[in-house]
Amino acid sequence: MEKLVGVLSDPDRDPRGLISVAFIVRPKSTDIHLNKEASEYRWFPLDTLPENIGFDHTKILAQARALLELQQP
């Protein structure tokens, strides 16, 4: 683990009532294994992410960006 972004537990953040724990990490590999929950994937640079990201993922990404900016020399 590189850095904890946050634990997101607001009951209204996801209709399924999930709690998410978000991290900034360095991948060991860029190989992706698809399954029945994800039939495709695409990589995006942080500055060109799609606008229609679900639930509160825009908020999570904003928190991650702020942490990354603090780490830059």
N, CA, C and O atoms as a Maestro MAE file, in Angstrom:
{
 s_m_m2io_version
 :::
 2.0.0
}

f_m_ct {
 s_m_title
 :::
 protein
 m_atom[292] {
  # First column is atom index #
  i_m_mmod_type
  r_m_x_coord
  r_m_y_coord
  r_m_z_coord
  i_m_residue_number
  s_m_chain_name
  s_m_pdb_residue_name
  s_m_pdb_atom_name
  i_m_atomic_number
  :::
  1 25 0.849 -1.189 0.000 1 A "MET " " N  " 7
  2 3 0.000 0.000 0.000 1 A "MET " " CA " 6
  3 2 0.882 1.235 0.000 1 A "MET " " C  " 6
  4 15 1.842 1.328 0.764 1 A "MET " " O  " 8
  5 25 0.551 2.163 -0.850 2 A "GLU " " N  " 7
  6 3 1.261 3.427 -0.906 2 A "GLU " " CA " 6
  7 2 0.621 4.473 0.014 2 A "GLU " " C  " 6
  8 15 1.304 5.100 0.823 2 A "GLU " " O  " 8
  9 25 -0.708 4.652 -0.123 3 A "LYS " " N  " 7
  10 3 -1.379 5.703 0.649 3 A "LYS " " CA " 6
  11 2 -2.881 5.419 0.730 3 A "LYS " " C  " 6
  12 15 -3.512 5.083 -0.271 3 A "LYS " " O  " 8
  13 25 -3.437 5.557 1.920 4 A "LEU " " N  " 7
  14 3 -4.877 5.427 2.106 4 A "LEU " " CA " 6
  15 2 -5.546 6.721 1.653 4 A "LEU " " C  " 6
  16 15 -5.177 7.799 2.118 4 A "LEU " " O  " 8
  17 25 -6.520 6.629 0.757 5 A "VAL " " N  " 7
  18 3 -7.292 7.791 0.320 5 A "VAL " " CA " 6
  19 2 -8.410 8.057 1.310 5 A "VAL " " C  " 6
  20 15 -8.636 9.199 1.709 5 A "VAL " " O  " 8
  21 25 -9.116 6.996 1.710 6 A "GLY " " N  " 7
  22 3 -10.177 7.183 2.681 6 A "GLY " " CA " 6
  23 2 -11.084 5.973 2.791 6 A "GLY " " C  " 6
  24 15 -11.076 5.078 1.945 6 A "GLY " " O  " 8
  25 25 -11.869 5.973 3.864 7 A "VAL " " N  " 7
  26 3 -12.908 4.971 4.077 7 A "VAL " " CA " 6
  27 2 -14.221 5.698 3.872 7 A "VAL " " C  " 6
  28 15 -14.529 6.652 4.586 7 A "VAL " " O  " 8
  29 25 -14.995 5.248 2.898 8 A "LEU " " N  " 7
  30 3 -16.217 5.933 2.522 8 A "LEU " " CA " 6
  31 2 -17.400 5.109 3.003 8 A "LEU " " C  " 6
  32 15 -17.660 4.017 2.497 8 A "LEU " " O  " 8
  33 25 -18.111 5.643 3.982 9 A "SER " " N  " 7
  34 3 -19.166 4.866 4.627 9 A "SER " " CA " 6
  35 2 -20.499 5.602 4.730 9 A "SER " " C  " 6
  36 15 -21.387 5.158 5.457 9 A "SER " " O  " 8
  37 25 -20.655 6.708 4.023 10 A "ASP " " N  " 7
  38 3 -21.928 7.425 4.034 10 A "ASP " " CA " 6
  39 2 -23.022 6.482 3.525 10 A "ASP " " C  " 6
  40 15 -22.898 5.953 2.420 10 A "ASP " " O  " 8
  41 25 -24.082 6.259 4.292 11 A "PRO " " N  " 7
  42 3 -25.128 5.302 3.885 11 A "PRO " " CA " 6
  43 2 -25.794 5.664 2.557 11 A "PRO " " C  " 6
  44 15 -26.352 4.790 1.895 11 A "PRO " " O  " 8
  45 25 -25.744 6.930 2.160 12 A "ASP " " N  " 7
  46 3 -26.400 7.356 0.919 12 A "ASP " " CA " 6
  47 2 -25.454 7.350 -0.285 12 A "ASP " " C  " 6
  48 15 -25.865 7.728 -1.382 12 A "ASP " " O  " 8
  49 25 -24.193 6.930 -0.103 13 A "ARG " " N  " 7
  50 3 -23.224 7.014 -1.200 13 A "ARG " " CA " 6
  51 2 -23.455 5.968 -2.275 13 A "ARG " " C  " 6
  52 15 -23.030 6.155 -3.416 13 A "ARG " " O  " 8
  53 25 -24.113 4.879 -1.940 14 A "ASP " " N  " 7
  54 3 -24.315 3.782 -2.883 14 A "ASP " " CA " 6
  55 2 -25.625 3.100 -2.523 14 A "ASP " " C  " 6
  56 15 -25.848 2.781 -1.355 14 A "ASP " " O  " 8
  57 25 -26.499 2.868 -3.502 15 A "PRO " " N  " 7
  58 3 -27.801 2.262 -3.176 15 A "PRO " " CA " 6
  59 2 -27.693 0.866 -2.569 15 A "PRO " " C  " 6
  60 15 -28.653 0.372 -1.977 15 A "PRO " " O  " 8
  61 25 -26.533 0.226 -2.711 16 A "ARG " " N  " 7
  62 3 -26.354 -1.115 -2.137 16 A "ARG " " CA " 6
  63 2 -25.878 -1.047 -0.687 16 A "ARG " " C  " 6
  64 15 -25.781 -2.076 -0.019 16 A "ARG " " O  " 8
  65 25 -25.577 0.172 -0.192 17 A "GLY " " N  " 7
  66 3 -25.134 0.325 1.185 17 A "GLY " " CA " 6
  67 2 -23.717 -0.152 1.436 17 A "GLY " " C  " 6
  68 15 -23.392 -0.575 2.545 17 A "GLY " " O  " 8
  69 25 -22.878 -0.090 0.427 18 A "LEU " " N  " 7
  70 3 -21.503 -0.578 0.557 18 A "LEU " " CA " 6
  71 2 -20.587 0.419 1.245 18 A "LEU " " C  " 6
  72 15 -20.821 1.626 1.203 18 A "LEU " " O  " 8
  73 25 -19.567 -0.086 1.865 19 A "ILE " " N  " 7
  74 3 -18.476 0.721 2.407 19 A "ILE " " CA " 6
  75 2 -17.272 0.449 1.531 19 A "ILE " " C  " 6
  76 15 -16.958 -0.706 1.241 19 A "ILE " " O  " 8
  77 25 -16.592 1.510 1.107 20 A "SER " " N  " 7
  78 3 -15.413 1.361 0.265 20 A "SER " " CA " 6
  79 2 -14.181 1.874 0.987 20 A "SER " " C  " 6
  80 15 -14.244 2.836 1.752 20 A "SER " " O  " 8
  81 25 -13.075 1.226 0.735 21 A "VAL " " N  " 7
  82 3 -11.782 1.671 1.232 21 A "VAL " " CA " 6
  83 2 -10.929 1.910 -0.004 21 A "VAL " " C  " 6
  84 15 -10.671 0.982 -0.770 21 A "VAL " " O  " 8
  85 25 -10.488 3.148 -0.202 22 A "ALA " " N  " 7
  86 3 -9.752 3.516 -1.412 22 A "ALA " " CA " 6
  87 2 -8.283 3.769 -1.088 22 A "ALA " " C  " 6
  88 15 -7.951 4.398 -0.084 22 A "ALA " " O  " 8
  89 25 -7.415 3.267 -1.957 23 A "PHE " " N  " 7
  90 3 -5.973 3.402 -1.796 23 A "PHE " " CA " 6
  91 2 -5.345 3.916 -3.082 23 A "PHE " " C  " 6
  92 15 -5.872 3.698 -4.174 23 A "PHE " " O  " 8
  93 25 -4.231 4.589 -2.945 24 A "ILE " " N  " 7
  94 3 -3.347 4.862 -4.071 24 A "ILE " " CA " 6
  95 2 -2.273 3.779 -4.004 24 A "ILE " " C  " 6
  96 15 -1.600 3.620 -2.986 24 A "ILE " " O  " 8
  97 25 -2.121 3.040 -5.095 25 A "VAL " " N  " 7
  98 3 -1.159 1.935 -5.124 25 A "VAL " " CA " 6
  99 2 -0.377 1.950 -6.433 25 A "VAL " " C  " 6
  100 15 -0.754 2.625 -7.391 25 A "VAL " " O  " 8
  101 25 0.704 1.203 -6.454 26 A "ARG " " N  " 7
  102 3 1.453 0.968 -7.688 26 A "ARG " " CA " 6
  103 2 1.166 -0.462 -8.120 26 A "ARG " " C  " 6
  104 15 1.409 -1.401 -7.361 26 A "ARG " " O  " 8
  105 25 0.650 -0.635 -9.334 27 A "PRO " " N  " 7
  106 3 0.328 -1.996 -9.771 27 A "PRO " " CA " 6
  107 2 1.590 -2.824 -10.020 27 A "PRO " " C  " 6
  108 15 2.606 -2.302 -10.479 27 A "PRO " " O  " 8
  109 25 1.511 -4.103 -9.714 28 A "LYS " " N  " 7
  110 3 2.604 -5.023 -10.029 28 A "LYS " " CA " 6
  111 2 2.588 -5.346 -11.516 28 A "LYS " " C  " 6
  112 15 3.620 -5.677 -12.100 28 A "LYS " " O  " 8
  113 25 1.400 -5.247 -12.127 29 A "SER " " N  " 7
  114 3 1.238 -5.580 -13.536 29 A "SER " " CA " 6
  115 2 0.064 -4.782 -14.080 29 A "SER " " C  " 6
  116 15 -0.809 -4.358 -13.323 29 A "SER " " O  " 8
  117 25 0.043 -4.579 -15.374 30 A "THR " " N  " 7
  118 3 -1.112 -3.932 -16.001 30 A "THR " " CA " 6
  119 2 -2.011 -4.954 -16.678 30 A "THR " " C  " 6
  120 15 -2.949 -4.583 -17.383 30 A "THR " " O  " 8
  121 25 -1.736 -6.239 -16.471 31 A "ASP " " N  " 7
  122 3 -2.594 -7.295 -17.001 31 A "ASP " " CA " 6
  123 2 -3.909 -7.301 -16.237 31 A "ASP " " C  " 6
  124 15 -3.921 -7.310 -15.006 31 A "ASP " " O  " 8
  125 25 -5.010 -7.298 -16.968 32 A "ILE " " N  " 7
  126 3 -6.340 -7.295 -16.372 32 A "ILE " " CA " 6
  127 2 -7.030 -8.611 -16.746 32 A "ILE " " C  " 6
  128 15 -6.980 -9.038 -17.899 32 A "ILE " " O  " 8
  129 25 -7.664 -9.236 -15.778 33 A "HIS " " N  " 7
  130 3 -8.410 -10.465 -16.009 33 A "HIS " " CA " 6
  131 2 -9.897 -10.150 -15.879 33 A "HIS " " C  " 6
  132 15 -10.383 -9.837 -14.792 33 A "HIS " " O  " 8
  133 25 -10.605 -10.235 -16.987 34 A "LEU " " N  " 7
  134 3 -12.026 -9.914 -17.007 34 A "LEU " " CA " 6
  135 2 -12.847 -11.082 -16.473 34 A "LEU " " C  " 6
  136 15 -12.425 -12.238 -16.525 34 A "LEU " " O  " 8
  137 25 -14.039 -10.750 -15.955 35 A "ASN " " N  " 7
  138 3 -14.951 -11.771 -15.445 35 A "ASN " " CA " 6
  139 2 -16.389 -11.342 -15.743 35 A "ASN " " C  " 6
  140 15 -16.602 -10.406 -16.513 35 A "ASN " " O  " 8
  141 25 -17.363 -12.002 -15.155 36 A "LYS " " N  " 7
  142 3 -18.761 -11.671 -15.458 36 A "LYS " " CA " 6
  143 2 -19.165 -10.281 -14.952 36 A "LYS " " C  " 6
  144 15 -20.149 -9.720 -15.434 36 A "LYS " " O  " 8
  145 25 -18.434 -9.723 -13.999 37 A "GLU " " N  " 7
  146 3 -18.749 -8.386 -13.494 37 A "GLU " " CA " 6
  147 2 -18.119 -7.284 -14.333 37 A "GLU " " C  " 6
  148 15 -18.591 -6.147 -14.316 37 A "GLU " " O  " 8
  149 25 -17.063 -7.605 -15.064 38 A "ALA " " N  " 7
  150 3 -16.381 -6.618 -15.907 38 A "ALA " " CA " 6
  151 2 -16.026 -7.272 -17.233 38 A "ALA " " C  " 6
  152 15 -15.125 -8.108 -17.305 38 A "ALA " " O  " 8
  153 25 -16.742 -6.883 -18.280 39 A "SER " " N  " 7
  154 3 -16.510 -7.491 -19.581 39 A "SER " " CA " 6
  155 2 -15.534 -6.695 -20.440 39 A "SER " " C  " 6
  156 15 -15.107 -7.166 -21.493 39 A "SER " " O  " 8
  157 25 -15.180 -5.492 -19.996 40 A "GLU " " N  " 7
  158 3 -14.198 -4.684 -20.712 40 A "GLU " " CA " 6
  159 2 -13.550 -3.708 -19.736 40 A "GLU " " C  " 6
  160 15 -14.057 -3.490 -18.636 40 A "GLU " " O  " 8
  161 25 -12.441 -3.131 -20.142 41 A "TYR " " N  " 7
  162 3 -11.770 -2.121 -19.321 41 A "TYR " " CA " 6
  163 2 -11.020 -1.167 -20.231 41 A "TYR " " C  " 6
  164 15 -10.722 -1.485 -21.382 41 A "TYR " " O  " 8
  165 25 -10.718 0.015 -19.692 42 A "ARG " " N  " 7
  166 3 -9.882 0.996 -20.376 42 A "ARG " " CA " 6
  167 2 -9.101 1.752 -19.319 42 A "ARG " " C  " 6
  168 15 -9.611 2.002 -18.227 42 A "ARG " " O  " 8
  169 25 -7.875 2.115 -19.631 43 A "TRP " " N  " 7
  170 3 -7.045 2.948 -18.762 43 A "TRP " " CA " 6
  171 2 -7.224 4.401 -19.176 43 A "TRP " " C  " 6
  172 15 -7.288 4.705 -20.367 43 A "TRP " " O  " 8
  173 25 -7.304 5.306 -18.193 44 A "PHE " " N  " 7
  174 3 -7.431 6.730 -18.471 44 A "PHE " " CA " 6
  175 2 -6.401 7.501 -17.649 44 A "PHE " " C  " 6
  176 15 -6.201 7.197 -16.472 44 A "PHE " " O  " 8
  177 25 -5.743 8.494 -18.253 45 A "PRO " " N  " 7
  178 3 -4.940 9.404 -17.439 45 A "PRO " " CA " 6
  179 2 -5.876 10.173 -16.501 45 A "PRO " " C  " 6
  180 15 -7.034 10.416 -16.843 45 A "PRO " " O  " 8
  181 25 -5.385 10.552 -15.333 46 A "LEU " " N  " 7
  182 3 -6.250 11.244 -14.360 46 A "LEU " " CA " 6
  183 2 -6.877 12.513 -14.912 46 A "LEU " " C  " 6
  184 15 -7.980 12.882 -14.508 46 A "LEU " " O  " 8
  185 25 -6.194 13.185 -15.826 47 A "ASP " " N  " 7
  186 3 -6.737 14.451 -16.336 47 A "ASP " " CA " 6
  187 2 -7.707 14.269 -17.501 47 A "ASP " " C  " 6
  188 15 -8.219 15.256 -18.031 47 A "ASP " " O  " 8
  189 25 -7.970 13.025 -17.911 48 A "THR " " N  " 7
  190 3 -8.922 12.799 -19.012 48 A "THR " " CA " 6
  191 2 -9.947 11.719 -18.664 48 A "THR " " C  " 6
  192 15 -10.359 10.953 -19.535 48 A "THR " " O  " 8
  193 25 -10.351 11.656 -17.423 49 A "LEU " " N  " 7
  194 3 -11.353 10.661 -17.000 49 A "LEU " " CA " 6
  195 2 -12.729 11.011 -17.559 49 A "LEU " " C  " 6
  196 15 -13.030 12.188 -17.755 49 A "LEU " " O  " 8
  197 25 -13.562 10.015 -17.816 50 A "PRO " " N  " 7
  198 3 -14.932 10.292 -18.264 50 A "PRO " " CA " 6
  199 2 -15.699 11.081 -17.199 50 A "PRO " " C  " 6
  200 15 -15.394 11.008 -16.009 50 A "PRO " " O  " 8
  201 25 -16.688 11.827 -17.652 51 A "GLU " " N  " 7
  202 3 -17.483 12.639 -16.722 51 A "GLU " " CA " 6
  203 2 -18.553 11.830 -16.000 51 A "GLU " " C  " 6
  204 15 -18.986 12.225 -14.917 51 A "GLU " " O  " 8
  205 25 -18.982 10.732 -16.558 52 A "ASN " " N  " 7
  206 3 -20.113 9.978 -15.998 52 A "ASN " " CA " 6
  207 2 -19.644 8.813 -15.123 52 A "ASN " " C  " 6
  208 15 -20.041 7.669 -15.341 52 A "ASN " " O  " 8
  209 25 -18.817 9.102 -14.155 53 A "ILE " " N  " 7
  210 3 -18.341 8.075 -13.227 53 A "ILE " " CA " 6
  211 2 -19.417 7.869 -12.164 53 A "ILE " " C  " 6
  212 15 -19.962 8.842 -11.643 53 A "ILE " " O  " 8
  213 25 -19.725 6.630 -11.841 54 A "GLY " " N  " 7
  214 3 -20.839 6.316 -10.961 54 A "GLY " " CA " 6
  215 2 -20.623 6.636 -9.493 54 A "GLY " " C  " 6
  216 15 -19.506 6.839 -9.018 54 A "GLY " " O  " 8
  217 25 -21.752 6.671 -8.804 55 A "PHE " " N  " 7
  218 3 -21.811 6.856 -7.351 55 A "PHE " " CA " 6
  219 2 -20.997 8.076 -6.930 55 A "PHE " " C  " 6
  220 15 -21.165 9.153 -7.502 55 A "PHE " " O  " 8
  221 25 -20.117 7.925 -5.937 56 A "ASP " " N  " 7
  222 3 -19.306 9.062 -5.477 56 A "ASP " " CA " 6
  223 2 -17.840 8.911 -5.896 56 A "ASP " " C  " 6
  224 15 -16.942 9.425 -5.229 56 A "ASP " " O  " 8
  225 25 -17.609 8.212 -6.987 57 A "HIS " " N  " 7
  226 3 -16.229 7.973 -7.407 57 A "HIS " " CA " 6
  227 2 -15.507 9.251 -7.818 57 A "HIS " " C  " 6
  228 15 -14.282 9.317 -7.716 57 A "HIS " " O  " 8
  229 25 -16.235 10.267 -8.280 58 A "THR " " N  " 7
  230 3 -15.608 11.555 -8.584 58 A "THR " " CA " 6
  231 2 -15.005 12.147 -7.314 58 A "THR " " C  " 6
  232 15 -13.911 12.711 -7.350 58 A "THR " " O  " 8
  233 25 -15.709 12.023 -6.197 59 A "LYS " " N  " 7
  234 3 -15.212 12.520 -4.906 59 A "LYS " " CA " 6
  235 2 -13.964 11.744 -4.482 59 A "LYS " " C  " 6
  236 15 -12.996 12.337 -4.007 59 A "LYS " " O  " 8
  237 25 -13.986 10.430 -4.651 60 A "ILE " " N  " 7
  238 3 -12.837 9.599 -4.288 60 A "ILE " " CA " 6
  239 2 -11.613 10.008 -5.114 60 A "ILE " " C  " 6
  240 15 -10.510 10.140 -4.583 60 A "ILE " " O  " 8
  241 25 -11.823 10.205 -6.414 61 A "LEU " " N  " 7
  242 3 -10.715 10.608 -7.280 61 A "LEU " " CA " 6
  243 2 -10.176 11.992 -6.917 61 A "LEU " " C  " 6
  244 15 -8.970 12.226 -6.998 61 A "LEU " " O  " 8
  245 25 -11.052 12.902 -6.522 62 A "ALA " " N  " 7
  246 3 -10.604 14.235 -6.099 62 A "ALA " " CA " 6
  247 2 -9.727 14.129 -4.846 62 A "ALA " " C  " 6
  248 15 -8.714 14.821 -4.737 62 A "ALA " " O  " 8
  249 25 -10.114 13.272 -3.913 63 A "GLN " " N  " 7
  250 3 -9.303 13.065 -2.711 63 A "GLN " " CA " 6
  251 2 -7.945 12.462 -3.079 63 A "GLN " " C  " 6
  252 15 -6.918 12.860 -2.528 63 A "GLN " " O  " 8
  253 25 -7.940 11.517 -3.997 64 A "ALA " " N  " 7
  254 3 -6.687 10.886 -4.422 64 A "ALA " " CA " 6
  255 2 -5.783 11.902 -5.118 64 A "ALA " " C  " 6
  256 15 -4.578 11.938 -4.871 64 A "ALA " " O  " 8
  257 25 -6.367 12.724 -5.988 65 A "ARG " " N  " 7
  258 3 -5.574 13.755 -6.668 65 A "ARG " " CA " 6
  259 2 -4.943 14.710 -5.674 65 A "ARG " " C  " 6
  260 15 -3.777 15.075 -5.821 65 A "ARG " " O  " 8
  261 25 -5.697 15.117 -4.666 66 A "ALA " " N  " 7
  262 3 -5.165 16.036 -3.648 66 A "ALA " " CA " 6
  263 2 -3.987 15.394 -2.914 66 A "ALA " " C  " 6
  264 15 -2.989 16.064 -2.649 66 A "ALA " " O  " 8
  265 25 -4.088 14.119 -2.587 67 A "LEU " " N  " 7
  266 3 -2.981 13.428 -1.920 67 A "LEU " " CA " 6
  267 2 -1.757 13.332 -2.834 67 A "LEU " " C  " 6
  268 15 -0.627 13.508 -2.380 67 A "LEU " " O  " 8
  269 25 -1.981 13.054 -4.109 68 A "LEU " " N  " 7
  270 3 -0.869 12.977 -5.062 68 A "LEU " " CA " 6
  271 2 -0.176 14.325 -5.224 68 A "LEU " " C  " 6
  272 15 1.049 14.387 -5.326 68 A "LEU " " O  " 8
  273 25 -0.949 15.394 -5.249 69 A "GLU " " N  " 7
  274 3 -0.368 16.740 -5.370 69 A "GLU " " CA " 6
  275 2 0.493 17.071 -4.157 69 A "GLU " " C  " 6
  276 15 1.524 17.729 -4.300 69 A "GLU " " O  " 8
  277 25 0.093 16.629 -2.963 70 A "LEU " " N  " 7
  278 3 0.862 16.877 -1.752 70 A "LEU " " CA " 6
  279 2 2.194 16.127 -1.778 70 A "LEU " " C  " 6
  280 15 3.169 16.571 -1.171 70 A "LEU " " O  " 8
  281 25 2.237 14.983 -2.482 71 A "GLN " " N  " 7
  282 3 3.440 14.160 -2.511 71 A "GLN " " CA " 6
  283 2 4.466 14.647 -3.516 71 A "GLN " " C  " 6
  284 15 5.627 14.247 -3.446 71 A "GLN " " O  " 8
  285 25 4.063 15.514 -4.462 72 A "GLN " " N  " 7
  286 3 5.009 15.966 -5.475 72 A "GLN " " CA " 6
  287 2 6.038 16.919 -4.858 72 A "GLN " " C  " 6
  288 15 5.710 17.747 -4.008 72 A "GLN " " O  " 8
  289 25 7.298 16.780 -5.310 73 A "PRO " " N  " 7
  290 3 8.351 17.658 -4.764 73 A "PRO " " CA " 6
  291 2 8.198 19.098 -5.184 73 A "PRO " " C  " 6
  292 15 9.009 19.942 -4.801 73 A "PRO " " O  " 8
  :::
 }
 m_bond[291] {
  # First column is bond index #
  i_m_from
  i_m_to
  i_m_order
  :::
  1 1 2 1
  2 2 3 1
  3 3 4 2
  4 3 5 1
  5 5 6 1
  6 6 7 1
  7 7 8 2
  8 7 9 1
  9 9 10 1
  10 10 11 1
  11 11 12 2
  12 11 13 1
  13 13 14 1
  14 14 15 1
  15 15 16 2
  16 15 17 1
  17 17 18 1
  18 18 19 1
  19 19 20 2
  20 19 21 1
  21 21 22 1
  22 22 23 1
  23 23 24 2
  24 23 25 1
  25 25 26 1
  26 26 27 1
  27 27 28 2
  28 27 29 1
  29 29 30 1
  30 30 31 1
  31 31 32 2
  32 31 33 1
  33 33 34 1
  34 34 35 1
  35 35 36 2
  36 35 37 1
  37 37 38 1
  38 38 39 1
  39 39 40 2
  40 39 41 1
  41 41 42 1
  42 42 43 1
  43 43 44 2
  44 43 45 1
  45 45 46 1
  46 46 47 1
  47 47 48 2
  48 47 49 1
  49 49 50 1
  50 50 51 1
  51 51 52 2
  52 51 53 1
  53 53 54 1
  54 54 55 1
  55 55 56 2
  56 55 57 1
  57 57 58 1
  58 58 59 1
  59 59 60 2
  60 59 61 1
  61 61 62 1
  62 62 63 1
  63 63 64 2
  64 63 65 1
  65 65 66 1
  66 66 67 1
  67 67 68 2
  68 67 69 1
  69 69 70 1
  70 70 71 1
  71 71 72 2
  72 71 73 1
  73 73 74 1
  74 74 75 1
  75 75 76 2
  76 75 77 1
  77 77 78 1
  78 78 79 1
  79 79 80 2
  80 79 81 1
  81 81 82 1
  82 82 83 1
  83 83 84 2
  84 83 85 1
  85 85 86 1
  86 86 87 1
  87 87 88 2
  88 87 89 1
  89 89 90 1
  90 90 91 1
  91 91 92 2
  92 91 93 1
  93 93 94 1
  94 94 95 1
  95 95 96 2
  96 95 97 1
  97 97 98 1
  98 98 99 1
  99 99 100 2
  100 99 101 1
  101 101 102 1
  102 102 103 1
  103 103 104 2
  104 103 105 1
  105 105 106 1
  106 106 107 1
  107 107 108 2
  108 107 109 1
  109 109 110 1
  110 110 111 1
  111 111 112 2
  112 111 113 1
  113 113 114 1
  114 114 115 1
  115 115 116 2
  116 115 117 1
  117 117 118 1
  118 118 119 1
  119 119 120 2
  120 119 121 1
  121 121 122 1
  122 122 123 1
  123 123 124 2
  124 123 125 1
  125 125 126 1
  126 126 127 1
  127 127 128 2
  128 127 129 1
  129 129 130 1
  130 130 131 1
  131 131 132 2
  132 131 133 1
  133 133 134 1
  134 134 135 1
  135 135 136 2
  136 135 137 1
  137 137 138 1
  138 138 139 1
  139 139 140 2
  140 139 141 1
  141 141 142 1
  142 142 143 1
  143 143 144 2
  144 143 145 1
  145 145 146 1
  146 146 147 1
  147 147 148 2
  148 147 149 1
  149 149 150 1
  150 150 151 1
  151 151 152 2
  152 151 153 1
  153 153 154 1
  154 154 155 1
  155 155 156 2
  156 155 157 1
  157 157 158 1
  158 158 159 1
  159 159 160 2
  160 159 161 1
  161 161 162 1
  162 162 163 1
  163 163 164 2
  164 163 165 1
  165 165 166 1
  166 166 167 1
  167 167 168 2
  168 167 169 1
  169 169 170 1
  170 170 171 1
  171 171 172 2
  172 171 173 1
  173 173 174 1
  174 174 175 1
  175 175 176 2
  176 175 177 1
  177 177 178 1
  178 178 179 1
  179 179 180 2
  180 179 181 1
  181 181 182 1
  182 182 183 1
  183 183 184 2
  184 183 185 1
  185 185 186 1
  186 186 187 1
  187 187 188 2
  188 187 189 1
  189 189 190 1
  190 190 191 1
  191 191 192 2
  192 191 193 1
  193 193 194 1
  194 194 195 1
  195 195 196 2
  196 195 197 1
  197 197 198 1
  198 198 199 1
  199 199 200 2
  200 199 201 1
  201 201 202 1
  202 202 203 1
  203 203 204 2
  204 203 205 1
  205 205 206 1
  206 206 207 1
  207 207 208 2
  208 207 209 1
  209 209 210 1
  210 210 211 1
  211 211 212 2
  212 211 213 1
  213 213 214 1
  214 214 215 1
  215 215 216 2
  216 215 217 1
  217 217 218 1
  218 218 219 1
  219 219 220 2
  220 219 221 1
  221 221 222 1
  222 222 223 1
  223 223 224 2
  224 223 225 1
  225 225 226 1
  226 226 227 1
  227 227 228 2
  228 227 229 1
  229 229 230 1
  230 230 231 1
  231 231 232 2
  232 231 233 1
  233 233 234 1
  234 234 235 1
  235 235 236 2
  236 235 237 1
  237 237 238 1
  238 238 239 1
  239 239 240 2
  240 239 241 1
  241 241 242 1
  242 242 243 1
  243 243 244 2
  244 243 245 1
  245 245 246 1
  246 246 247 1
  247 247 248 2
  248 247 249 1
  249 249 250 1
  250 250 251 1
  251 251 252 2
  252 251 253 1
  253 253 254 1
  254 254 255 1
  255 255 256 2
  256 255 257 1
  257 257 258 1
  258 258 259 1
  259 259 260 2
  260 259 261 1
  261 261 262 1
  262 262 263 1
  263 263 264 2
  264 263 265 1
  265 265 266 1
  266 266 267 1
  267 267 268 2
  268 267 269 1
  269 269 270 1
  270 270 271 1
  271 271 272 2
  272 271 273 1
  273 273 274 1
  274 274 275 1
  275 275 276 2
  276 275 277 1
  277 277 278 1
  278 278 279 1
  279 279 280 2
  280 279 281 1
  281 281 282 1
  282 282 283 1
  283 283 284 2
  284 283 285 1
  285 285 286 1
  286 286 287 1
  287 287 288 2
  288 287 289 1
  289 289 290 1
  290 290 291 1
  291 291 292 2
  :::
 }
}
